[in-house]
Amino acid sequence: MKQLFRWMAALILLASTLGRTAVAADDFLPPEQAFKPSAELRTGGIVHVTWAIAPGYHLYRDRLVFDAPQVGVPALPDGVRKFDSNFNKEMETYAGQLAADLPVKTDAKTPFVLRVGYQGCADAGLCYPPAEVAFTVDPAAPGALKLATQEAAPAPAPAHEDDSSLAQRTLQSGSAWRIGLAFLAFGLLLSFTPCVLPMVPILSSIIVGEGNVSRSKGFILALAYSLGMALVYTALGVAAGLAGEGLAGALQKPWVLLTFGALLVVLALSMFDVYQLQLPSSLQSRLSSTSGRMSGGRFAGVFVMGALSALIVGPCVAGPLAGALLYISQTKNVWTGGWALFSMAAGMSVPLLLTGVSAGSLLPRAGAWMNHVKRVFGLLLLAVAIWMVTPVFPVTVAMLLWGAFAVLCAVFLRVSEPVAAGAGLGRYAGKTLGLVLLTGGLFELVGAASAGHDVLQPLAHLRGTQVAAAAEGKAQKFERIRTLAELDRVLASSPTAVMLDFYADWCVSCKEMERFTFSEPKVEAQMKQVRLLQVDVTANNDEDRALMKKFGLFGPPGIILFKQGKEVPEGRVIGFMAPERFAEHLSRHFAS
């Protein structure tokens, strides 16, 4: 227990430190005060655009955009060239004041709108999103120009607000309490996704392995597991944000998946009493003498298991996670970003803590029932192991594994034994479930043997060539691209709007989007009106990372919309989106 209190004290100290750092973010100026644009039309047909740049802030030359067909090439002064850690390259910057002169073309006689885009950062590390101002220019009326609009990354209506945009705005608020509570709520919502739910049987199997546990002991075990998961998840997120690399791809290397899958199989075998998972007796006695009933070794072991489980959570790239990683990569503010990630991991841990608290009341007491419960959790661990390693193997191998697993479940339900006379309803229910699992397992095995291509429909390919051809045609509706150069060529030559989808074989949400969202008739009708591109980042090679870095993505799924070769503002979709909402999203952004 002493070691537990040390961990809790350290976390409280860390949280207070993060809180003080996050509050310090209030010292940064709002973008409209850090960079004050103004413009005037001078005699001779020159638009003179100036920025008053606050001390400690700077603008980037290559982020300046002057958009109006009625003006010529702007004349810009030389800036200061230096290496910029925000963009990881040498940049030309302006400080103090910047002035640009744009000649108005002689054939411009009527008023027009000049749009000016810019982006700047604070010397202390905070990088602001791109901003835009628009001036109304009347060639016949020299003088100060009226500021038509000013916006930094225009936001849609709250009902359609993107999760990653909301997360970034929360982070930019600088309030430690607001960030902590918001990301705690984000994590609680993410705790019901397929990426977090596999942790429940892992933790439950650990508690079951302890035997007869009380609520307090179950809670301490769950807390140790959750702390390990949260701390490693936070560290991985911060590292990925600073490096600007794909967190999902880095954690989905075949050796990582196979190693963790093998570990789960080893734990499952202990649930089947193949061996006893425990420390050497000499080490057990030493730990027991110093820690009492709740040994430090056991606490540390569960903590390490939770840390390893962060490899499961890492690949889940949803809106809040994407927003936090993008914030870290742009601002290098490790403390605020890390506090957000830790809060989100804490929210994800709520079901785990509830599992630990309920252990004493929900799990059966010692006896024959406990052996059955251990086998159930052993089977759950095997299911998680298969789910983990599925991306490494072809579909036929996945069908073989799931089929064998279903048959194994049927064997444990003693499907071959006759039901004794006078047996209760539970025995008949178990018999029925066993028969269903046996049938499903045989279907999967037959599908694997006949080169099936869908785990959920193992025999669909045997229904005829027309069905197979239709499925194949539907799978080929995306045009694959591999490099930034290919994307630029397509965008430059495409007369229609473009939808770019980032996909990976190991991405659960990507497959959910394909199966449940893209297949919806309303969505299909919308997608037929645009050109569909897809980047397969399964290999996570240099070209894949370059494409993701281009758009500030840390992993799939990510959908980028383009019109007339330019990205549609607020058109991104990060993570899974339901069919109805996605159809409305496409309609709103692609409406003419």
C-alpha positions as CSV (number, residue, x, y, z in Angstrom):
1,M,0.0,0.0,0.0
2,K,2.9,2.4,0.7
3,Q,4.1,2.0,-2.9
4,L,0.5,2.8,-4.1
5,F,0.5,6.0,-2.1
6,R,3.9,7.0,-3.5
7,W,2.5,6.6,-7.0
8,M,-0.6,8.6,-6.2
9,A,1.5,11.4,-4.6
10,A,3.7,11.5,-7.6
11,L,0.8,11.8,-10.0
12,I,-0.8,14.6,-7.9
13,L,2.5,16.4,-8.0
14,L,2.7,15.9,-11.8
15,A,-0.9,17.1,-12.3
16,S,-0.2,20.2,-10.2
17,T,2.9,20.9,-12.3
18,L,1.0,20.5,-15.5
19,G,-1.7,22.7,-14.2
20,R,0.7,25.5,-13.5
21,T,2.3,25.2,-16.9
22,A,-1.1,25.1,-18.7
23,V,-2.3,28.3,-16.9
24,A,0.9,30.0,-18.1
25,A,-0.5,29.6,-21.6
26,D,-2.9,32.5,-20.9
27,D,0.1,34.8,-21.3
28,F,0.0,34.3,-25.1
29,L,-1.9,37.0,-27.0
30,P,-4.9,36.3,-29.1
31,P,-4.1,36.1,-32.8
32,E,-5.8,39.4,-33.6
33,Q,-3.6,41.1,-31.1
34,A,-0.4,39.3,-32.0
35,F,-0.8,40.1,-35.7
36,K,-2.8,43.3,-36.6
37,P,-3.3,43.6,-40.4
38,S,-4.4,46.7,-42.2
39,A,-4.3,48.0,-45.8
40,E,-4.7,51.1,-47.9
41,L,-5.0,51.8,-51.6
42,R,-2.3,54.4,-52.5
43,T,-2.2,56.7,-55.5
44,G,-0.7,54.9,-58.5
45,G,-2.8,51.8,-57.9
46,I,-0.7,50.2,-55.1
47,V,-2.4,48.2,-52.3
48,H,-0.2,48.6,-49.3
49,V,-0.8,45.8,-46.7
50,T,0.9,46.0,-43.3
51,W,1.0,43.9,-40.2
52,A,1.8,45.2,-36.7
53,I,3.6,42.2,-35.1
54,A,3.7,42.2,-31.3
55,P,7.1,41.7,-29.6
56,G,8.0,38.1,-29.2
57,Y,5.9,37.0,-32.3
58,H,6.7,36.5,-35.9
59,L,5.1,35.8,-39.3
60,Y,6.2,33.3,-42.0
61,R,7.0,34.5,-45.5
62,D,5.9,31.3,-47.2
63,R,2.6,31.3,-45.4
64,L,1.6,34.7,-46.9
65,V,-1.2,34.4,-49.5
66,F,-2.6,37.3,-51.6
67,D,-5.7,36.1,-53.5
68,A,-7.4,38.4,-56.1
69,P,-7.1,38.2,-59.9
70,Q,-7.0,42.0,-60.1
71,V,-3.6,42.4,-58.4
72,G,-0.1,41.5,-59.5
73,V,2.9,39.9,-57.7
74,P,3.4,41.4,-54.3
75,A,6.7,43.1,-53.4
76,L,8.0,41.7,-50.1
77,P,11.0,42.7,-48.0
78,D,13.7,40.2,-47.0
79,G,13.0,38.4,-43.8
80,V,15.3,36.7,-41.3
81,R,16.1,33.1,-42.2
82,K,16.4,30.6,-39.3
83,F,15.7,27.1,-38.4
84,D,12.1,26.8,-37.1
85,S,11.3,23.8,-34.8
86,N,7.6,24.2,-35.4
87,F,8.0,23.2,-39.1
88,N,11.3,21.3,-38.7
89,K,13.1,23.3,-41.4
90,E,14.6,26.7,-42.2
91,M,11.9,29.4,-42.5
92,E,12.0,33.1,-43.5
93,T,10.3,35.2,-40.8
94,Y,9.2,38.8,-40.1
95,A,9.1,40.5,-36.7
96,G,8.0,44.0,-35.6
97,Q,6.3,45.1,-38.7
98,L,5.7,43.8,-42.2
99,A,4.6,45.7,-45.3
100,A,3.7,44.3,-48.7
101,D,2.9,46.3,-51.9
102,L,0.6,44.8,-54.5
103,P,0.1,46.5,-57.9
104,V,-3.5,46.8,-59.1
105,K,-3.9,45.8,-62.7
106,T,-4.9,48.6,-65.1
107,D,-7.9,46.7,-66.3
108,A,-9.4,46.6,-62.8
109,K,-12.2,49.2,-62.8
110,T,-14.8,47.9,-60.4
111,P,-14.5,47.1,-56.7
112,F,-13.2,43.6,-55.8
113,V,-12.2,41.6,-52.7
114,L,-8.6,41.0,-51.8
115,R,-8.1,38.0,-49.5
116,V,-4.9,37.9,-47.5
117,G,-3.8,34.7,-45.7
118,Y,-1.0,34.5,-43.1
119,Q,0.3,32.4,-40.2
120,G,2.5,33.2,-37.3
121,C,4.0,31.8,-34.1
122,A,5.2,33.1,-30.7
123,D,8.9,32.9,-30.0
124,A,8.0,31.0,-26.9
125,G,6.6,28.1,-28.9
126,L,2.9,28.6,-29.5
127,C,2.0,28.3,-33.2
128,Y,-1.3,29.9,-34.3
129,P,-3.5,28.3,-37.0
130,P,-3.6,29.9,-40.5
131,A,-5.7,33.1,-40.6
132,E,-7.3,35.1,-43.4
133,V,-8.6,38.7,-43.8
134,A,-10.5,40.1,-46.7
135,F,-10.4,43.8,-47.8
136,T,-12.8,45.5,-50.2
137,V,-10.7,47.4,-52.8
138,D,-12.3,50.1,-55.0
139,P,-9.7,51.2,-57.6
140,A,-11.5,54.6,-57.9
141,A,-11.3,55.4,-54.2
142,P,-7.8,55.5,-52.7
143,G,-7.4,55.5,-48.9
144,A,-7.8,53.0,-46.0
145,L,-9.4,49.8,-47.0
146,K,-12.3,48.4,-45.1
147,L,-11.7,45.0,-43.4
148,A,-14.5,42.8,-44.7
149,T,-13.9,39.6,-42.6
150,Q,-11.3,38.2,-40.4
151,E,-11.2,34.6,-39.3
152,A,-8.7,32.0,-38.1
153,A,-9.8,28.6,-39.3
154,P,-13.5,29.2,-39.7
155,A,-15.7,27.0,-37.6
156,P,-18.9,25.3,-38.6
157,A,-22.1,25.3,-36.6
158,P,-21.7,23.7,-33.2
159,A,-23.9,20.8,-34.2
160,H,-21.4,19.8,-36.8
161,E,-18.2,20.6,-34.9
162,D,-15.3,18.3,-35.6
163,D,-13.9,16.5,-32.6
164,S,-10.3,17.3,-33.4
165,S,-11.1,21.0,-33.9
166,L,-13.0,21.0,-30.6
167,A,-10.0,19.4,-28.9
168,Q,-7.6,21.9,-30.3
169,R,-9.7,24.8,-29.3
170,T,-9.9,23.4,-25.8
171,L,-6.1,23.0,-25.7
172,Q,-5.6,26.6,-26.9
173,S,-7.8,27.9,-24.1
174,G,-4.9,27.2,-21.7
175,S,-7.1,26.3,-18.8
176,A,-5.9,23.2,-17.0
177,W,-9.3,22.4,-15.4
178,R,-11.1,22.8,-18.7
179,I,-8.5,20.7,-20.6
180,G,-8.6,18.0,-17.9
181,L,-12.4,17.7,-17.7
182,A,-12.9,17.9,-21.5
183,F,-10.4,15.2,-22.3
184,L,-11.6,13.1,-19.4
185,A,-15.0,13.2,-21.1
186,F,-13.4,12.4,-24.5
187,G,-11.7,9.4,-23.0
188,L,-14.9,8.1,-21.3
189,L,-16.5,8.1,-24.8
190,L,-13.6,6.4,-26.3
191,S,-13.7,3.7,-23.6
192,F,-16.6,2.1,-25.4
193,T,-14.7,1.7,-28.7
194,P,-13.2,-1.6,-30.0
195,C,-9.7,-0.4,-29.1
196,V,-10.3,-0.1,-25.4
197,L,-12.9,-2.9,-24.7
198,P,-10.3,-5.7,-25.2
199,M,-8.5,-4.4,-22.0
200,V,-11.5,-5.4,-19.9
201,P,-11.0,-9.2,-20.3
202,I,-7.3,-8.8,-19.9
203,L,-7.7,-7.0,-16.5
204,S,-10.6,-9.4,-15.5
205,S,-8.3,-12.4,-16.2
206,I,-5.7,-10.9,-13.9
207,I,-8.3,-10.4,-11.1
208,V,-9.6,-13.9,-11.6
209,G,-6.1,-15.3,-11.4
210,E,-5.8,-13.7,-8.0
211,G,-8.6,-16.0,-6.7
212,N,-11.0,-14.7,-4.1
213,V,-10.5,-10.9,-4.2
214,S,-12.2,-8.1,-2.2
215,R,-13.5,-4.9,-3.8
216,S,-10.6,-2.9,-2.4
217,K,-8.0,-5.3,-3.7
218,G,-9.8,-5.5,-7.1
219,F,-9.8,-1.7,-7.2
220,I,-6.0,-1.5,-6.4
221,L,-5.3,-4.0,-9.1
222,A,-7.4,-2.1,-11.6
223,L,-5.7,1.2,-10.5
224,A,-2.3,-0.3,-11.1
225,Y,-3.2,-1.5,-14.5
226,S,-4.9,1.8,-15.4
227,L,-1.9,3.8,-14.3
228,G,0.5,1.7,-16.3
229,M,-1.7,2.1,-19.4
230,A,-2.2,5.9,-18.9
231,L,1.4,6.8,-18.3
232,V,2.8,4.8,-21.2
233,Y,-0.1,6.0,-23.5
234,T,0.8,9.6,-22.5
235,A,4.5,9.1,-23.1
236,L,3.8,7.5,-26.5
237,G,1.5,10.3,-27.5
238,V,3.9,13.0,-26.5
239,A,6.8,11.3,-28.4
240,A,4.6,10.9,-31.5
241,G,3.5,14.5,-31.4
242,L,7.1,15.8,-31.0
243,A,8.4,13.6,-33.8
244,G,5.5,14.2,-36.1
245,E,5.3,10.5,-36.9
246,G,2.4,8.2,-37.2
247,L,1.7,6.8,-33.8
248,A,-0.7,4.2,-35.2
249,G,1.8,2.8,-37.7
250,A,4.7,2.7,-35.2
251,L,2.7,0.5,-32.9
252,Q,1.4,-1.8,-35.6
253,K,4.7,-3.4,-36.7
254,P,4.2,-7.1,-37.1
255,W,6.7,-8.0,-34.4
256,V,4.8,-5.7,-31.9
257,L,1.4,-7.4,-32.7
258,L,2.8,-10.9,-32.6
259,T,4.7,-10.3,-29.4
260,F,1.6,-9.0,-27.6
261,G,-0.6,-11.7,-29.1
262,A,1.8,-14.4,-27.8
263,L,1.8,-12.8,-24.4
264,L,-2.0,-13.0,-24.3
265,V,-1.9,-16.6,-25.3
266,V,0.6,-17.4,-22.5
267,L,-1.8,-15.7,-20.0
268,A,-4.7,-17.6,-21.4
269,L,-2.9,-20.9,-20.9
270,S,-2.5,-20.0,-17.2
271,M,-6.3,-19.6,-17.1
272,F,-6.7,-23.2,-18.4
273,D,-4.3,-24.4,-15.6
274,V,-1.7,-25.5,-18.1
275,Y,0.8,-23.9,-15.7
276,Q,0.8,-21.6,-12.7
277,L,1.8,-18.0,-13.4
278,Q,3.6,-16.8,-10.4
279,L,7.0,-15.4,-9.2
280,P,9.7,-17.6,-7.9
281,S,9.1,-18.6,-4.3
282,S,12.2,-16.8,-2.9
283,L,11.1,-13.6,-4.5
284,Q,7.5,-14.1,-3.4
285,S,8.6,-14.4,0.2
286,R,10.8,-11.3,0.1
287,L,8.0,-9.2,-1.5
288,S,5.5,-10.6,0.9
289,S,7.5,-9.6,3.9
290,T,7.7,-6.0,2.8
291,S,4.2,-5.4,1.3
292,G,1.8,-7.5,3.2
293,R,-1.3,-8.8,1.5
294,M,-0.9,-6.6,-1.6
295,S,2.6,-7.4,-2.7
296,G,4.7,-4.8,-4.5
297,G,5.7,-7.4,-7.0
298,R,2.1,-8.1,-7.9
299,F,1.3,-4.4,-8.1
300,A,4.3,-3.8,-10.3
301,G,3.4,-6.8,-12.5
302,V,-0.1,-5.5,-13.1
303,F,1.3,-2.0,-13.7
304,V,3.6,-3.5,-16.4
305,M,0.7,-5.4,-18.0
306,G,-1.2,-2.1,-18.2
307,A,1.8,-0.4,-19.8
308,L,1.9,-3.1,-22.4
309,S,-1.8,-2.8,-23.0
310,A,-1.1,0.8,-24.2
311,L,0.0,-0.8,-27.4
312,I,-3.7,-1.7,-28.0
313,V,-4.9,1.8,-27.3
314,G,-2.2,3.6,-29.3
315,P,-3.5,2.7,-32.8
316,C,-6.9,4.2,-32.1
317,V,-6.8,7.6,-33.8
318,A,-9.9,9.5,-33.0
319,G,-10.7,13.2,-33.1
320,P,-9.5,14.2,-29.6
321,L,-6.3,12.2,-29.9
322,A,-5.6,13.7,-33.3
323,G,-6.2,17.2,-31.9
324,A,-3.9,16.6,-29.0
325,L,-1.1,15.2,-31.1
326,L,-1.4,18.0,-33.7
327,Y,-1.3,20.6,-30.8
328,I,1.9,19.0,-29.5
329,S,3.5,18.9,-32.9
330,Q,2.7,22.5,-33.7
331,T,3.4,24.2,-30.3
332,K,5.9,21.8,-28.7
333,N,4.0,22.3,-25.5
334,V,4.7,19.0,-23.9
335,W,3.1,19.7,-20.5
336,T,-0.3,20.9,-21.7
337,G,-0.5,18.2,-24.4
338,G,0.7,15.5,-22.0
339,W,-1.9,16.6,-19.4
340,A,-4.6,16.3,-22.0
341,L,-3.5,12.8,-23.1
342,F,-3.2,11.6,-19.5
343,S,-6.7,13.0,-18.8
344,M,-8.1,11.1,-21.8
345,A,-6.3,7.9,-20.7
346,A,-7.9,8.4,-17.3
347,G,-11.3,8.6,-19.0
348,M,-10.6,5.4,-20.9
349,S,-9.8,3.7,-17.6
350,V,-13.2,4.2,-16.1
351,P,-14.6,0.8,-17.2
352,L,-11.4,-0.8,-16.0
353,L,-11.8,0.7,-12.5
354,L,-15.4,-0.4,-12.4
355,T,-14.3,-3.9,-13.3
356,G,-11.9,-3.8,-10.4
357,V,-14.4,-2.4,-7.9
358,S,-17.1,-5.0,-8.9
359,A,-14.7,-7.9,-8.7
360,G,-15.6,-8.8,-5.2
361,S,-19.4,-8.8,-5.9
362,L,-19.7,-10.1,-9.4
363,L,-17.1,-12.8,-9.6
364,P,-18.0,-16.2,-7.9
365,R,-16.3,-17.2,-4.7
366,A,-13.8,-20.0,-4.6
367,G,-15.1,-23.4,-5.7
368,A,-16.1,-25.2,-8.8
369,W,-17.6,-22.1,-10.4
370,M,-14.2,-20.3,-10.3
371,N,-12.7,-22.9,-12.6
372,H,-15.4,-22.2,-15.2
373,V,-15.0,-18.5,-14.8
374,K,-11.2,-18.8,-15.4
375,R,-11.8,-20.8,-18.6
376,V,-14.2,-18.1,-19.8
377,F,-11.6,-15.4,-19.3
378,G,-9.0,-17.6,-20.9
379,L,-11.2,-17.8,-24.0
380,L,-11.6,-14.1,-23.9
381,L,-7.8,-13.6,-23.8
382,L,-7.5,-15.9,-26.8
383,A,-10.1,-13.8,-28.7
384,V,-8.2,-10.6,-28.0
385,A,-5.0,-12.3,-29.1
386,I,-6.6,-13.3,-32.4
387,W,-8.0,-9.8,-32.8
388,M,-4.5,-8.4,-32.2
389,V,-2.6,-10.5,-34.8
390,T,-5.3,-10.5,-37.5
391,P,-3.7,-7.6,-39.4
392,V,-0.5,-9.5,-39.7
393,F,-2.0,-12.4,-41.7
394,P,-4.1,-12.8,-44.8
395,V,-7.9,-13.0,-44.5
396,T,-7.9,-16.8,-44.9
397,V,-5.6,-17.2,-41.9
398,A,-7.9,-14.9,-39.8
399,M,-10.9,-17.1,-40.8
400,L,-8.9,-20.2,-39.8
401,L,-8.1,-18.7,-36.4
402,W,-11.6,-17.5,-35.7
403,G,-13.0,-20.9,-36.9
404,A,-10.7,-22.8,-34.6
405,F,-11.6,-20.5,-31.7
406,A,-15.3,-21.0,-32.2
407,V,-14.9,-24.8,-32.3
408,L,-12.8,-24.6,-29.1
409,C,-15.6,-22.6,-27.4
410,A,-18.0,-25.3,-28.4
411,V,-15.8,-28.0,-26.9
412,F,-15.6,-26.2,-23.6
413,L,-19.5,-26.0,-23.7
414,R,-19.4,-29.8,-24.0
415,V,-21.6,-29.7,-27.1
416,S,-20.9,-33.4,-27.8
417,E,-22.3,-34.6,-24.5
418,P,-26.1,-35.3,-24.2
419,V,-28.2,-33.3,-21.9
420,A,-29.0,-35.2,-18.7
421,A,-32.6,-35.7,-17.8
422,G,-33.9,-33.0,-15.5
423,A,-31.2,-30.6,-16.5
424,G,-32.0,-26.9,-15.9
425,L,-32.6,-24.2,-18.5
426,G,-29.0,-23.0,-18.3
427,R,-27.7,-26.4,-19.5
428,Y,-30.0,-26.2,-22.6
429,A,-28.9,-22.6,-23.3
430,G,-25.3,-23.6,-23.1
431,K,-25.9,-26.6,-25.4
432,T,-27.6,-24.3,-27.9
433,L,-24.8,-21.7,-27.8
434,G,-22.3,-24.5,-28.3
435,L,-24.1,-25.7,-31.4
436,V,-24.2,-22.2,-32.8
437,L,-20.5,-21.7,-32.2
438,L,-19.7,-25.1,-33.7
439,T,-21.7,-24.3,-36.8
440,G,-20.1,-20.8,-37.1
441,G,-16.7,-22.3,-36.6
442,L,-17.2,-24.9,-39.3
443,F,-18.4,-22.1,-41.7
444,E,-15.2,-20.2,-41.0
445,L,-13.0,-23.2,-41.6
446,V,-14.8,-24.0,-44.9
447,G,-14.5,-20.4,-45.9
448,A,-10.7,-20.5,-45.2
449,A,-10.3,-23.7,-47.1
450,S,-12.1,-22.3,-50.1
451,A,-10.2,-18.9,-50.2
452,G,-12.9,-16.8,-48.7
453,H,-12.3,-13.1,-48.3
454,D,-14.7,-11.9,-45.5
455,V,-14.6,-13.1,-41.9
456,L,-18.2,-11.9,-41.3
457,Q,-19.5,-13.6,-44.4
458,P,-17.2,-16.7,-44.8
459,L,-19.2,-18.4,-47.5
460,A,-20.3,-15.3,-49.5
461,H,-17.7,-16.1,-52.3
462,L,-19.5,-19.4,-52.9
463,R,-22.8,-17.8,-53.8
464,G,-21.9,-17.2,-57.5
465,T,-19.6,-15.2,-59.7
466,Q,-22.0,-12.3,-60.0
467,V,-22.0,-11.7,-56.2
468,A,-18.2,-12.0,-56.2
469,A,-17.8,-9.7,-59.1
470,A,-20.1,-7.1,-57.5
471,A,-18.1,-7.3,-54.3
472,E,-14.8,-6.9,-56.2
473,G,-16.1,-3.9,-58.2
474,K,-17.3,-2.3,-55.0
475,A,-13.9,-2.8,-53.4
476,Q,-12.1,-1.1,-56.3
477,K,-14.1,2.2,-56.3
478,F,-11.2,4.0,-54.7
479,E,-8.2,5.0,-56.8
480,R,-5.0,4.3,-55.0
481,I,-2.2,6.9,-54.8
482,R,1.2,6.4,-53.2
483,T,3.1,9.8,-53.2
484,L,2.6,13.5,-52.8
485,A,3.5,14.0,-56.4
486,E,0.7,11.7,-57.5
487,L,-1.8,13.5,-55.3
488,D,-0.7,16.9,-56.7
489,R,-1.1,15.7,-60.3
490,V,-4.6,14.3,-59.6
491,L,-5.7,17.5,-57.8
492,A,-4.4,19.7,-60.6
493,S,-6.2,17.7,-63.3
494,S,-9.5,16.7,-61.6
495,P,-12.5,18.7,-62.8
496,T,-14.6,17.4,-59.9
497,A,-14.3,17.5,-56.2
498,V,-12.0,14.9,-54.6
499,M,-12.2,12.8,-51.4
500,L,-8.9,11.5,-50.1
501,D,-9.1,8.5,-47.7
502,F,-6.2,7.4,-45.5
503,Y,-6.6,3.6,-44.9
504,A,-4.6,0.8,-43.3
505,D,-5.2,-2.9,-43.0
506,W,-4.6,-2.8,-39.2
507,C,-7.0,0.1,-38.7
508,V,-10.3,-1.0,-37.1
509,S,-12.1,2.2,-37.7
510,C,-11.1,2.2,-41.4
511,K,-12.8,-1.1,-41.9
512,E,-15.8,0.1,-39.9
513,M,-16.0,3.1,-42.3
514,E,-15.9,0.8,-45.3
515,R,-18.4,-1.7,-44.1
516,F,-20.9,0.5,-42.3
517,T,-20.5,4.0,-43.7
518,F,-19.3,3.9,-47.3
519,S,-21.8,1.1,-48.1
520,E,-24.8,3.1,-47.0
521,P,-27.0,4.0,-50.1
522,K,-27.1,7.7,-49.1
523,V,-23.3,7.9,-48.7
524,E,-22.7,5.9,-51.9
525,A,-24.9,8.4,-53.8
526,Q,-22.8,11.3,-52.5
527,M,-19.5,9.5,-53.2
528,K,-20.5,8.9,-56.8
529,Q,-20.4,12.6,-57.5
530,V,-16.7,13.0,-56.5
531,R,-13.4,11.4,-57.4
532,L,-12.3,8.9,-54.7
533,L,-8.6,8.6,-53.8
534,Q,-7.1,6.4,-51.1
535,V,-3.7,6.1,-49.5
536,D,-2.9,2.8,-48.0
537,V,-0.5,3.5,-45.1
538,T,-0.4,-0.1,-43.9
539,A,3.4,-0.3,-44.5
540,N,4.0,3.0,-42.7
541,N,7.0,3.7,-45.0
542,D,8.6,7.0,-45.8
543,E,6.1,7.9,-48.5
544,D,3.2,7.1,-46.2
545,R,4.6,9.2,-43.4
546,A,5.2,12.1,-45.8
547,L,1.6,12.1,-46.9
548,M,0.3,11.9,-43.3
549,K,2.7,14.7,-42.3
550,K,1.6,16.8,-45.2
551,F,-1.9,16.9,-43.7
552,G,-0.9,16.8,-40.0
553,L,-2.3,13.3,-39.5
554,F,-0.9,10.8,-37.0
555,G,-2.7,7.8,-38.4
556,P,-5.8,6.5,-40.2
557,P,-8.6,6.9,-40.6
558,G,-8.5,10.4,-42.0
559,I,-10.6,11.8,-44.8
560,I,-9.6,15.1,-46.6
561,L,-12.0,16.9,-49.0
562,F,-10.8,19.0,-51.9
563,K,-12.6,21.4,-54.3
564,Q,-10.8,23.0,-57.2
565,G,-7.5,21.5,-56.0
566,K,-7.7,23.1,-52.6
567,E,-8.6,21.5,-49.2
568,V,-12.2,22.3,-48.1
569,P,-12.0,24.2,-44.7
570,E,-13.4,22.2,-41.8
571,G,-14.0,19.3,-44.2
572,R,-11.8,16.7,-42.5
573,V,-13.1,13.6,-40.8
574,I,-10.9,11.9,-38.2
575,G,-11.9,8.6,-36.9
576,F,-15.2,6.7,-37.5
577,M,-18.3,8.7,-38.5
578,A,-21.8,7.2,-38.6
579,P,-23.4,7.0,-42.1
580,E,-26.1,9.6,-41.5
581,R,-23.6,12.2,-40.2
582,F,-21.1,11.4,-42.9
583,A,-23.7,11.8,-45.7
584,E,-24.7,15.1,-44.3
585,H,-21.1,16.1,-44.0
586,L,-20.4,15.4,-47.6
587,S,-23.6,17.2,-48.7
588,R,-22.7,20.3,-46.7
589,H,-19.2,20.6,-47.9
590,F,-19.7,19.5,-51.6
591,A,-22.9,21.5,-52.1
592,S,-22.6,23.7,-55.1
